[in-house]
């Protein structure tokens, strides 16, 4: 892996920064708290996302809502670009990420991109989700390596086991007992299943004998059923003939009855037709007698209709006159209303002039509110800036506390002790107190601005209500003026309505007929109505004469035909009764029912036997399947016993030996690399180093062994750096990683000038195309080929390439 470019946005103390990486030794140098470590935070964030608890809170710049990193790197000659961003929301953190390669953009979730990069770099992720191989092999934070060295022996050994994946051996050994118990239980279950095999074989033979006996009985039943069915078919044929003859007698009886009813009905119908024809002859004579009365009725009816039309026309004109009088009244009322509106419009004009004078102040007050809001925003910005400065002072106080006991101050190079340390701490505390006082003053100013803004808000709300009232009254005045313009048209409408009403009154007086004429005609019509109805009824009856005469002839013909058919049916019925014997029919029916019952009993026995045979077959199949399963269980139990014996006696010991051998290999190689780097860094003939069985560094000074805790600050740093480089060598060999990137975080804390000089030779021997060093030491600049200066001004960090 080789880094190419990185662009960060709102990461810790950075607002926006672009960094171009080159090959060789790259140094990011700056004072404590300048923002050097934030670059490594950004790198780790781009590759793996959140790597610790509350990570997003730690990387997001104070006062900002969104942070992002875009990293471009190369793996095996192929370029990749990854992008990650986080955004603070009320409901949590919003996250976005993608990767680009070969001009294609892949939208990946955070977990998917993390897995992709781990696989791409050839790293290994632990069961807890941490990428320990990256932190040990490529970039180890200074605190993490100190933490490993300060662990007790068991904790350190456990951490190393996780890094090199040796915990899998331990887990496999611990699972042996679980597997052995599981096999024991399974063998017990299988042996129980395999019991009583011989008894099962005897049961199968007994069932097979019983099955053969049932099959013989079934064959006997089949013969009996065959004989019964043959006799039943013979009886059934005769029974069918008798039933058909019986049914034919019943059908003939039914036809005879139906024909008798029909003949009776036709005779009655013929009698009714003859009576109706006699009444028609009487109607013809009566029709001549009432024809004159009918014609008189029609004349009265026509005259009545004419009178009604005249009266209706008169009523319509009266109704129209009433409508016009109502319209006239409404128009006259509208004229009075317009006079009132002319008075109201004058009042509205006075109200509008008063409101316009008040609303003129609204824009001035809004402009004042805008200026106050801008001033309040400036005050809020000053408070955020003071909060950032206070955070920086807290960080510097903590860093100075951590550096207490070091040889010199990283800023002025004076000894970092006594009065000088107290003076620096005092200045920082005084500056912190001044910032707090300034912050309190700004809070009071902000409170006053809020109160003034609240008062303006009320004034604006009141004026905006008056502005709405002004608009309403203007529209009302406009409507009144428009209506007043219609006054002349309204007067013309009133005059026209009066003229129309006068014309209608003259028309109404001109009508000749009245209600009395109408009543006289109605009475006359009622007197003649009975004659009219009788005439119509007679006329309708006379229309039926032709149909009745034709129907008379047809009815006589049909009656004759039905009487002939009845005679034939009586002859056929007599013939059928001679051929039918009711006694013989009853005997046949009885014998047929006996055969049906007999067949049913035989079928029932046959079904029972079939059921018994099917049951025995199933029982035999089930027993044979059970026998097969018992044999397989016995065979499987023997196989599992063999596996259990191998696991109990050989597997656990084999795993243990493999793990010990693997751990010994790692310890041997690790110790060799550790001694090599320790000698390179320290180069002291009286001091040597080795690793014990638990990977604990043992230091020998002039022949006496001592622990890391008893060493000086520079010697402890040498041990930590040697341990870190040894890890780098081991993990690269373990995973087959390309040796082209190494990141060292504050690798020279407490180094003497002589050690710093030798460090250049050490770095040259590290097989990496790109070595990134982060340090506050000025003397380390000579080690680097590319130098980036990291500085913080007004709470904002910047990176500038100086060489």
C-alpha positions, 0 to 999 in steps of 0.5 A, spaced: 500 500 500 502 507 498 499 513 500 497 518 494 493 524 496 488 525 502 483 531 503 480 532 509 474 537 511 472 539 519 476 533 522 478 535 529 482 542 528 482 542 521 477 546 517 479 544 510 486 541 508 489 537 502 496 533 503 500 530 497 504 524 499 510 522 496 515 516 496 521 516 501 521 518 509 515 523 510 515 527 516 509 531 519 513 536 524 509 541 529 508 543 536 504 539 541 497 540 540 498 543 533 494 537 529 499 532 527 495 526 530 489 528 527 492 527 520 493 519 522 486 519 525 483 522 518 487 516 515 484 511 519 477 514 519 478 513 511 480 506 511 476 503 517 471 508 519 469 508 526 475 504 530 473 506 537 467 508 542 465 515 541 469 516 535 465 521 531 465 526 537 472 525 537 474 527 530 468 532 528 471 539 529 467 543 534 461 547 532 461 543 525 455 538 523 459 534 518 466 531 517 469 528 511 475 524 508 477 522 501 483 518 501 487 516 494 492 510 495 495 505 490 495 497 491 499 493 487 500 498 481 492 499 481 489 506 484 483 506 489 479 512 492 475 512 498 471 517 501 467 517 508 463 522 511 459 523 517 453 528 519 451 530 526 443 529 526 438 530 532 436 522 531 444 520 531 449 520 526 448 520 518 454 516 514 456 516 507 461 512 503 463 510 496 470 507 493 472 509 486 477 504 481 478 504 474 473 510 473 467 506 476 464 508 483 461 503 487 456 505 493 458 501 499 456 501 506 461 502 511 461 495 513 462 493 506 467 498 504 471 496 511 471 489 509 473 490 502 479 494 504 481 489 509 481 484 504 484 488 499 490 490 503 491 483 505 489 484 513 486 480 518 480 482 522 479 479 529 473 476 532 471 483 535 471 487 529 478 490 530 484 490 525 489 489 529 494 487 524 494 494 521 495 497 528 501 492 529 504 492 522 503 498 519 501 504 524 501 503 531 499 509 535 504 511 541 499 509 546 497 502 544 504 500 544 506 503 551 499 499 553 502 492 550 509 493 554 505 495 560 500 489 560 502 483 565 504 477 562 498 473 560 494 480 557 500 481 553 501 474 551 493 474 549 494 480 545 499 477 541 495 470 540 489 474 537 494 478 532 497 472 530 490 468 530 493 463 535 486 463 539 483 459 534 488 453 536 485 454 544 478 455 541 479 448 538 482 445 544 476 448 548 471 445 544 474 438 544 470 436 551 464 439 548 464 434 542 466 428 546 460 429 550 456 430 544 459 424 541 457 420 548 450 422 548 449 421 540 452 414 541 448 412 547 442 414 543 444 410 537 445 404 542 438 405 545 435 405 537 439 398 536 436 394 541 431 388 540 433 387 533 432 379 533 425 380 537 423 385 531 425 379 526 420 374 529 415 380 529 416 381 521 415 373 520 409 373 524 406 379 520 408 375 514 404 369 515 398 373 518 398 376 511 398 370 507 392 367 511 388 374 510 389 374 502 386 366 502 380 369 505 380 375 500 380 370 494 374 366 497 370 372 498 371 374 491 368 367 488 362 369 493 361 376 490 361 373 483 356 368 484 351 373 487 352 378 482 350 373 476 344 372 480 343 379 481 343 381 474 338 376 472 333 378 477 335 385 475 333 384 468 326 381 470 325 387 475 326 392 470 321 390 465 315 389 471 317 396 473 317 399 466 310 396 465 308 399 472 310 406 470 307 405 463 300 404 467 301 410 471 303 414 465 297 412 462 292 413 468 295 420 468 294 421 461 287 419 461 286 424 467 289 429 464 285 428 458 278 428 462 280 435 465 282 438 458 275 435 455 271 438 461 275 445 460 274 445 453 266 444 454 266 450 459 270 454 455 265 453 448 259 455 453 262 461 455 264 463 448 257 462 446 254 466 451 259 472 450 257 472 442 250 473 445 252 479 449 255 482 443 249 482 439 245 486 445 251 491 445 250 493 437 243 495 438 245 499 445 251 503 441 246 506 436 242 509 442 247 513 446 252 515 440 248 522 440 250 523 447 257 521 446 258 526 441 255 532 445 260 530 451 266 531 446 263 538 444 263 540 452 270 537 453 273 541 447 269 548 450 272 546 457 279 545 454 279 552 451 276 556 457 282 552 461 287 555 456 284 562 457 284 562 465 291 559 465 294 564 460 291 569 465 294 566 471 301 566 468 300 574 467 298 575 474 304 571 476 309 575 472 306 581 474 307 579 482 314 577 480 315 584 477 313 587 483 317 583 487 323 585 483 321 592 483 321 592 491 328 589 491 331 594 486 328 600 490 331 597 496 338 596 493 337 604 491 336 605 499 342 600 500 347 604 495 345 611 499 348 607 505 354 605 502 356 612 499 356 614 507 360 608 509 365 609 503 367 616 506 368 612 513 373 607 510 377 612 506 379 616 513 380 609 516 385 607 510 389 614 511 390 612 519 393 605 517 397 607 512 401 612 516 402 606 522 404 601 517 410 606 514 414 604 520 414 596 519 420 596 514 424 600 518 423 596 524 424 589 520 431 593 518 432 594 525 431 586 527 435 584 521 441 588 524 440 585 531 440 578 528 446 579 525 449 582 531 447 576 535 450 571 530 457 575 531 456 574 538 454 566 538 461 566 533 465 569 538 462 564 543 464 558 539 471 561 538 472 562 545 470 555 546 475 552 541 480 556 544 478 553 551 479 546 548 486 548 546 488 550 552 485 544 556 489 540 551 496 544 552 495 543 559 494 536 559 500 535 554 504 539 558 502 534 564 504 528 560 511 531 558 513 533 565 520 530 567 522 530 559 529 534 558 526 540 554 520 544 552 518 542 545 517 550 544 523 554 547 528 548 548 529 550 556 529 544 561 521 543 562 521 543 570 521 547 576 519 555 575 519 554 567 514 549 567 510 553 573 510 559 569 508 556 562 502 553 566 500 559 570 500 563 563 495 558 560 491 558 566 491 566 566 489 566 559 484 560 560 480 565 566 480 571 561 477 567 556 472 565 561 470 572 563 470 574 556 465 568 554 460 571 560 460 578 558 458 575 551 453 571 554 450 577 557 450 581 551 447 575 547 441 575 552 440 583 552 440 582 544 434 576 545 430 581 549 430 586 544 429 582 539 423 579 542 420 586 543 421 587 536 417 581 534 411 583 538 411 590 534 412 587 528 406 582 529 402 588 531 403 592 525 403 586 520 396 585 523 394 592 521 397 591 514 392 585 513 386 590 516 389 595 511 389 591 505 382 588 507 379 595 508 382 597 501 378 591 498 372 593 501 372 600 499 374 598 492 367 594 492 363 599 495 365 604 489 364 599 484 357 598 486 355 605 487 357 606 480 351 602 478 346 607 481 344 610 474 343 603 471 339 601 477 334 607 476 333 605 469 331 598 471 326 601 476 322 605 471 322 599 466 319 595 471 314 600 473 312 600 465 312 593 464 307 592 470 302 597 468 302 593 461 300 586 464 295 590 468 291 592 462 292 585 459 289 581 465 283 586 465 281 584 457 280 576 459 272 574 457 272 568 461 272 567 468 271 561 474 264 561 473 264 559 466 269 553 468 264 550 473 258 550 469 262 546 463 265 541 468 258 540 471 255 538 464 261 534 462 260 530 469 252 529 466 255 526 460 261 522 462 257 515 464 254 515 456 262 516 454 264 511 458 259 506 456 260 507 449 267 506 449 266 499 453 261 497 448 266 499 442 272 495 445 267 489 446 265 489 439 272 489 437 272 482 440 267 479 435 271 476 430 276 473 434 270 470 438 267 467 432 274 464 430 276 461 437 269 458 437 271 454 431 278 452 434 275 450 440 270 445 437 275 442 433 280 441 439 274 438 443 273 433 438 281 431 438 281 430 445 275 425 445 279 421 440 285 421 444 282 419 450 278 413 447 285 410 445 289 411 451 283 407 455 284 401 450 292 401 451 291 401 459 286 395 459 292 391 455 297 393 459 293 391 466 292 384 463 300 383 462 302 386 469 302 382 475 303 385 482 304 379 486 310 377 481 313 384 482 313 384 489 317 377 489 322 380 484 323 386 488 324 382 495 329 377 492 333 383 489 333 387 495 336 380 499 341 380 493 343 387 494 344 386 502 348 380 501 352 383 496 353 389 501 355 384 507 360 381 502 363 387 500 364 390 507 367 383 509 372 384 503 373 392 504 375 389 512 380 384 509 383 389 504 384 394 510 387 388 514 392 386 508 394 394 507 395 394 515 399 388 515 403 390 509 404 397 512 406 394 519 411 389 515 414 395 511 414 399 518 418 394 522 423 392 516 424 400 516 425 400 523 430 394 523 434 397 517 434 403 522 436 399 528 442 396 523 444 403 521 444 406 528 448 400 530 453 401 525 453 409 526 454 408 533 461 403 532 463 409 527 462 414 532 466 410 538 472 410 533 471 417 532 470 419 540 476 415 541 481 418 536 478 425 539 479 423 546 486 420 545 490 424 539 486 430 537 487 435 543 494 433 544 496 434 537 492 441 537 496 443 543 503 441 540 501 445 533 500 451 537 506 450 542 510 449 536 507 455 532 508 460 538 515 458 539 516 459 531 513 466 532 517 468 539 523 466 536 522 470 529 520 476 534 525 475 538 530 476 533 527 482 530 527 485 536 534 484 538 536 486 531 532 493 532 534 494 539 541 494 537 540 498 531 537 504 535 541 504 542 548 501 539 550 500 547 555 495 548 553 494 555 546 494 554 542 488 550 535 486 550 531 479 549 524 476 550 522 471 555 517 466 554 511 471 555 514 476 550 516 480 555 522 485 554 528 483 558 534 488 558 541 486 561 545 492 563 552 491 564 550 484 566 544 485 570 537 484 568 532 489 569 525 491 566 522 496 562 519 500 568 526 501 570 529 504 564 530 512 562 525 515 558 529 514 552 531 507 553 524 506 554 522 509 547 528 505 544 524 498 547 517 501 544 520 502 537 524 496 537 518 492 539 514 496 534 518 495 528 519 487 530 511 487 530 512 490 523 516 485 520 512 479 523 505 481 521 508 483 514 511 476 513 505 472 517 500 476 512 505 476 506 504 484 505 508 488 501 513 492 505 511 499 502 508 503 508 510 504 515 507 509 520 511 511 526 507 516 531 512 520 536 517 514 535 523 519 539 520 521 545 526 522 550 531 520 545 538 523 545 541 527 540 546 521 538 540 516 538 536 521 533 542 521 529 542 513 529 535 513 527 536 515 520 540 509 519 534 505 522 529 508 518 533 506 512 534 499 513 526 499 514 524 495 508 518 500 506 517 505 500 514 510 504 515 511 511 511 517 515 513 520 521 509 524 526 513 528 531 514 534 535 521 534 535 525 539 531 532 535 531 528 529 527 527 534 521 534 531 518 532 524 518 526 526 513 526 527 505 520 530 505 517 535 511 510 538 512 510 543 517 503 543 522 501 549 525 495 551 529 493 559 528 486 561 531 484 554 533 485 552 525 490 547 523 494 547 517 499 543 513 505 546 509 510 542 505 517 546 507 521 541 503 
